[in-house]
Amino acid sequence: DFLCISLVNGFIQLRYNLGDKTVILQTFQKVHTNGNTWHLLRAGRVGNEGYLDLDGINITQKASPGMNALDTHTDFFVGGVSSLNLVNSMAVENEPTGFTGCIREILINDKELKLTVTDPKGGANVGDCDGTVCGYAVCKNNGTCQVETSGFSCSCPQEWIGRTCEQSIHCSQNRCGSQALCIPQPTSFSYLCVCALGWSGKYCDRKIKFFIAKFVGNSFIKYTDPYYRKRDLQHSRLSLNFTTNQTEGLIVWMGKGEDEGNDFLAIGIAKGILKVVINLGERISVPLIHSKYSTCCDDRWHFVTVVQNQTCIKVYLDEELISFEDIDPYRKYTALNYGGICYFGGFEIGREVNIVTAGLFQKGFIGKIKDVVLFQDSKKIQLMNAEGYNVHNGNYRN
């Protein structure tokens, strides 16, 4: 598999192959080669349907039956490759050559690649396109960069301070405690402290312990499974107790949640109904539970178990089997390669649930979770030993 964006005779060309055929898209207009014009390029694919947009002019390749997942497991190269032998002959129109020009602000699946000296894994013959130490967007939050004899300085907008205007003035003298996050509140000229897991209070200065985790909608717990390498990923199991009075919310996402190619098993509430989704590599199954089981948002405790036996999925709610489906009788993908990561309640601060889950779930969980068990483990997960933010003590009825 591959996905390649290249400059061909002045046109931008996108080529990708998901394992069965090569798709080629090319812009209608040429790029300016005077060296003074910046162009905005958006390219990618949704399933096996590709799109290419240069300065607002869009081209879309209509999808036809075939593979719809990109599986590469290689490094990501920008501007060239370490060896031309790495380039698939179908990825470029002519002999592969390195790019000459300037590139900035690269986003892959909404995550920016830092094009600095230290962040990339490697590289060669790359210089500063701006020609000064200011470069591009050195000063954050609309700050203005000035070249100095000793480097550079930033002139910051009124509400930002710091060497690169990275800190809000409202958080400059915050009292947030251990590992807490300071969230500026410009309208009230103040700030809020978002507490790390195991801390509470206005300033996150009070240590807490709990066995029931209470989520308030912008909370998350990220648990790393220490036994992941020893698991039989063709036969997985996840069970937990939850309670909520909300009709929407992601309860658990068993998977890395970094890009669309990641395997996952997810449980949540959608329109008041328990929703279970599993992706074993390419095909996604979304078994929606019958409406008679829509009492999941009744503020009572419910016990849910999802069992994966290769491609056969069983869902139990309050110990009653409510869904049994073989999502792929051909057994093309049979293992849940979840990377040893489990998210509870949502994702990291700033990562919206509806975006990370591609609309499968709309928002973070509001409610309580307890008694989480992975596979056939004899012990429950100690959620207190994980990492997370804004999770409260749910041991008491409040």
C-alpha positions in Angstrom: 0.0 0.0 0.0 1.1 3.6 -0.5 -0.1 7.2 -0.7 2.1 9.7 -2.6 1.7 13.5 -3.4 4.1 14.8 -6.0 4.6 17.7 -8.5 4.4 16.5 -12.1 5.0 19.0 -14.9 3.7 21.8 -12.8 0.6 20.0 -11.6 -0.1 18.4 -8.2 -0.7 14.7 -8.4 -2.1 12.3 -5.7 -1.6 8.6 -6.1 -2.6 5.9 -3.7 -3.0 2.1 -3.6 -4.9 0.2 -0.9 -3.8 -3.2 -2.0 -5.8 -3.8 -5.2 -5.4 -0.9 -7.7 -3.7 2.5 -8.0 -5.9 5.6 -8.1 -4.5 8.8 -9.7 -5.9 12.3 -9.2 -4.3 15.5 -10.7 -5.1 19.2 -10.3 -6.6 21.2 -13.2 -4.3 24.2 -12.5 -0.5 24.4 -12.3 1.3 25.8 -9.3 3.2 29.0 -9.5 7.0 28.5 -9.8 8.1 32.0 -9.1 9.1 31.1 -5.5 7.0 33.8 -3.9 3.5 32.3 -3.9 2.4 29.9 -1.2 -0.3 27.3 -2.1 -2.7 25.5 0.2 -3.0 21.8 -0.6 -5.4 19.3 0.9 -5.3 15.7 -0.2 -6.4 12.4 1.1 -9.0 9.7 1.0 -12.2 8.5 2.8 -12.3 4.8 2.4 -11.2 4.3 -1.2 -12.6 7.6 -2.4 -9.8 10.2 -2.9 -9.8 14.0 -3.0 -7.3 16.6 -4.0 -7.8 20.4 -3.4 -5.4 23.0 -4.5 -6.2 26.6 -3.4 -9.9 25.8 -3.1 -10.3 24.0 -6.4 -11.4 20.4 -5.6 -11.2 17.1 -7.5 -12.8 13.9 -6.2 -12.3 10.4 -7.4 -15.6 8.5 -7.1 -15.2 5.2 -5.2 -15.7 1.8 -6.7 -15.8 -1.6 -5.0 -12.4 -2.5 -3.5 -10.1 -2.2 -0.5 -10.7 0.9 1.8 -7.9 0.8 4.4 -4.3 2.1 4.0 -1.9 -0.3 5.6 1.8 0.9 5.2 3.7 0.4 8.5 6.5 2.6 7.2 8.1 6.0 8.0 6.5 9.1 6.6 8.7 11.0 4.2 8.4 14.7 3.3 10.2 16.3 0.3 12.1 13.1 -0.6 13.1 9.7 0.6 16.3 8.3 2.1 16.6 5.9 -0.9 14.8 6.1 -4.2 14.5 2.3 -4.1 11.8 2.8 -1.4 9.4 4.5 -3.9 6.9 2.2 -5.5 7.1 2.4 -9.3 3.3 3.1 -9.4 3.6 6.0 -6.9 5.1 8.5 -9.3 4.6 9.2 -13.0 8.3 9.5 -13.9 11.6 8.6 -12.2 11.3 9.7 -8.6 13.2 12.9 -7.6 13.3 15.0 -4.5 11.2 18.2 -4.1 12.8 21.6 -4.5 10.9 24.4 -2.7 9.3 25.2 0.6 6.9 23.2 2.7 5.2 24.4 5.9 2.3 23.5 8.3 1.8 19.8 7.5 -1.3 18.2 9.1 -1.8 14.5 9.0 -5.3 13.5 10.2 -5.6 16.9 11.9 -2.3 16.3 13.8 0.5 18.8 12.9 4.0 17.4 12.0 6.7 19.6 13.6 9.2 20.5 10.9 12.0 21.4 13.2 15.6 20.3 13.5 14.9 18.0 16.5 11.4 16.6 16.0 11.7 14.5 12.8 13.3 11.0 12.9 15.8 12.0 10.3 16.5 14.0 7.2 19.2 15.6 5.0 19.8 18.8 3.0 16.9 20.7 4.5 17.3 24.4 5.3 15.2 27.3 6.7 13.0 28.5 3.9 12.3 31.8 5.6 16.0 32.6 5.7 15.8 34.0 9.2 15.4 32.7 12.7 11.8 33.7 12.7 10.8 31.0 10.2 7.0 30.3 10.1 4.7 30.7 13.1 7.5 30.9 15.6 5.4 33.3 17.7 2.1 31.7 18.8 -1.3 33.2 19.1 -0.8 35.8 16.4 2.4 37.1 17.9 4.8 39.1 15.7 8.4 37.9 15.2 11.3 40.3 15.1 14.9 39.2 14.2 17.4 40.2 16.8 21.2 40.0 16.8 21.0 37.2 19.4 18.1 35.4 17.7 14.5 36.6 17.7 11.8 38.1 19.9 8.0 38.0 19.9 5.7 40.9 20.2 2.6 39.4 21.9 -1.1 40.3 21.8 -2.5 41.7 25.0 -3.6 38.5 26.5 -0.5 36.4 25.8 3.0 36.3 27.3 6.1 34.2 27.1 9.1 33.9 24.8 6.8 32.7 22.0 3.5 34.1 23.3 2.6 30.6 24.4 1.1 31.4 27.8 -2.1 33.1 28.6 -1.8 36.1 31.1 -4.7 34.5 33.0 -2.5 31.5 33.8 0.8 33.3 34.4 0.4 33.2 38.1 -2.0 30.3 38.5 -2.3 28.3 41.7 -3.1 24.9 40.0 -1.5 22.1 41.8 0.4 18.9 40.9 0.2 18.1 37.1 -3.0 20.2 36.7 -3.8 22.0 33.6 -4.6 25.7 33.6 -7.5 26.7 31.3 -7.7 30.5 30.7 -11.2 32.1 31.1 -10.7 35.4 29.2 -14.3 36.6 29.7 -14.0 36.5 33.4 -10.3 37.4 33.5 -9.6 34.3 35.4 -8.7 30.6 34.9 -9.9 27.0 35.8 -7.7 24.2 37.0 -8.3 20.8 35.4 -7.1 18.2 37.8 -4.9 15.2 37.0 -6.2 11.8 37.9 -6.1 11.3 41.7 -6.4 15.0 42.5 -9.4 17.3 43.2 -10.4 20.7 44.6 -10.5 24.2 43.0 -6.7 24.2 42.7 -6.2 20.4 42.4 -4.4 20.4 45.7 -6.4 17.6 47.4 -5.3 13.9 46.9 -8.2 11.5 46.4 -8.7 7.7 46.0 -11.7 6.0 44.5 -12.9 2.7 43.0 -15.8 4.3 41.1 -14.8 6.9 38.5 -17.1 9.8 37.9 -16.9 11.5 34.5 -18.3 15.0 33.8 -18.2 15.2 30.0 -14.7 16.6 29.4 -13.0 13.8 31.4 -10.9 10.9 30.3 -8.8 8.0 31.7 -6.1 6.4 29.5 -5.1 2.9 30.7 -2.1 1.0 29.3 -2.6 -2.7 29.5 0.7 -4.2 31.0 -0.2 -7.7 29.6 -0.9 -6.6 26.0 2.0 -8.6 24.5 0.8 -11.7 26.2 -2.9 -11.4 25.1 -4.6 -13.7 22.6 -5.9 -10.9 20.4 -8.2 -13.2 18.5 -10.3 -13.8 21.6 -10.8 -10.6 23.5 -13.3 -9.6 26.2 -14.3 -6.4 28.0 -16.8 -5.9 30.8 -17.7 -3.1 33.1 -20.5 -1.5 35.1 -21.8 2.0 34.1 -24.5 4.4 35.1 -25.7 7.6 33.3 -28.7 9.8 32.7 -27.4 11.0 29.3 -28.5 9.9 25.9 -25.1 10.4 24.3 -21.6 9.5 25.4 -18.5 7.3 24.8 -18.0 4.9 27.6 -14.9 3.1 26.5 -12.6 3.0 23.4 -10.3 0.0 23.4 -7.7 1.1 20.9 -5.0 3.7 20.3 -7.4 6.2 18.6 -4.6 7.8 16.6 -5.7 7.3 13.0 -8.4 5.5 11.0 -6.3 2.4 10.5 -6.2 1.6 14.2 -8.2 -1.4 15.4 -10.7 -0.7 18.2 -13.6 -1.9 20.2 -15.9 0.8 21.5 -18.9 0.9 23.8 -21.1 4.0 24.2 -24.6 5.5 24.3 -26.1 6.9 21.1 -29.7 8.3 21.1 -30.3 6.6 24.4 -29.3 3.2 23.0 -26.3 1.1 23.9 -24.0 1.1 20.8 -21.1 -1.3 20.3 -18.6 -0.8 17.4 -15.6 -3.0 16.5 -13.0 -2.6 13.8 -10.6 -5.5 13.2 -8.6 -3.9 10.4 -10.9 -2.9 7.5 -14.6 -3.5 8.0 -16.5 -1.7 10.7 -19.5 -3.3 12.3 -22.1 -1.1 14.1 -24.6 -3.4 15.8 -27.3 -1.1 17.3 -29.2 -2.6 20.1 -33.0 -3.0 19.8 -35.0 -0.1 21.2 -36.4 -2.2 24.1 -32.9 -1.9 25.6 -32.9 1.8 25.5 -33.0 2.1 29.3 -29.2 2.6 29.5 -29.7 6.3 30.4 -32.0 5.7 33.4 -29.5 6.6 36.1 -29.3 2.9 37.2 -26.2 0.7 37.1 -25.9 -1.6 34.1 -23.5 -4.4 33.4 -22.2 -4.7 29.8 -19.9 -7.4 28.4 -18.5 -7.6 24.8 -16.9 -10.8 23.7 -14.9 -11.2 20.5 -14.1 -14.7 19.2 -12.2 -13.9 16.0 -14.9 -12.2 13.9 -17.9 -13.4 16.0 -19.1 -10.7 18.4 -21.4 -11.2 21.4 -22.8 -8.3 23.4 -24.4 -8.9 26.9 -26.4 -6.2 28.7 -27.3 -7.0 32.3 -26.2 -10.6 31.7 -28.7 -11.0 28.8 -27.3 -11.7 25.2 -28.6 -8.8 23.1 -26.4 -9.1 20.0 -24.6 -11.9 18.3 -23.0 -11.2 14.9 -20.3 -12.6 12.7 -18.9 -9.4 11.1 -16.8 -11.2 8.5 -17.6 -14.9 7.7 -14.5 -14.9 5.4 -12.2 -14.4 8.4 -10.0 -11.8 6.7 -9.1 -10.0 9.9 -9.5 -11.9 13.2 -7.4 -10.1 15.8 -8.2 -7.0 17.8 -4.8 -5.2 17.7 -5.7 -2.5 20.1 -2.2 -1.5 21.0 -2.7 -2.1 24.7 -4.5 1.2 25.1 -8.0 1.7 26.6 -9.7 5.1 26.9 -12.6 5.6 29.3 -15.0 8.5 29.1 -13.3 10.3 26.3 -9.9 11.3 24.9 -7.1 13.7 25.8 -7.9 17.4 26.4 -8.5 19.1 23.0 -9.3 15.9 21.2 -13.1 15.9 20.5 -14.9 12.6 20.7 -16.9 13.1 17.5 -13.7 13.8 15.5 -11.6 11.0 16.9 -14.4 8.5 16.5 -15.3 9.9 13.0 -18.9 10.5 14.2 -19.5 7.1 15.8 -20.0 8.9 19.1 -20.9 12.5 19.7 -19.4 13.5 23.0 -17.6 12.4 26.2 -19.3 10.3 28.8 -21.2 11.8 31.8 -21.7 9.3 34.5 -19.9 6.6 36.4 -17.8 3.5 35.6 -16.6 0.7 37.8 -15.5 -2.9 37.8 -13.6 -2.9 34.5 -12.2 -6.3 33.5 -10.1 -7.1 30.4 -10.1 -10.6 28.8 -10.4 -13.3 31.5 -8.3 -11.4 34.1 -9.0 -12.4 37.7 -8.6 -8.8 38.9 -10.4 -5.6 38.0 -8.4 -2.7 36.4 -7.2 -0.2 38.9 -8.3 3.0 37.2 -6.5 5.1 39.8 -3.2 3.7 38.4 -3.8 5.1 34.9 -3.5 8.6 33.6 -6.2 11.1 33.0 -7.9 14.4 33.8 -11.0 15.8 35.3 -12.2 12.5 36.8 -14.0 12.7 40.2 -14.6 10.4 43.1 -17.7 8.5 42.3 -17.8 6.4 45.5 -20.6 8.4 46.9 -24.1 9.2 45.5 -23.8 12.7 44.2 
